[in-house]
Amino acid sequence: MNKIEHIGIAVKNMDISCSLYEQLLGVACYKKELVASEGVNTAFFKTGQNKIELLSATVADSPIAKFLERKGEGIHHIAFDVEDIVVEMDRLKAAGFVLLNEQPKRGADNKLVCFVHPKGTNGVLVELCQEIKA
């Protein structure tokens, strides 16, 4: 894992939360994106080398909607940049980690992603991210 790619934060209202984070971080949101396959809207902020991803549900049965129902707003996941997501997935499976996807899938911000089950990571949902190269 190369570096922390971003921290994902679940929010109930994207418009209110974008305004809040623009004030908090002193920067504008640089990208908003719908990931229809996951039922989520995303908004990205960058300050220095750090990125924050806000996530809000677009459908009632999406993973983000369920997270918000159980835990409320707050940190949802930590994402790590990887050079080769398939190699990293194989490494983690061999080490006994449970992955939530069998294959990488397309995520927001031009990334292939895979999630590691939080039961094996002390309750932290971990996301692997690999930039899609054209």
Disulfide bonds with the S-S distance in Angstrom:
none
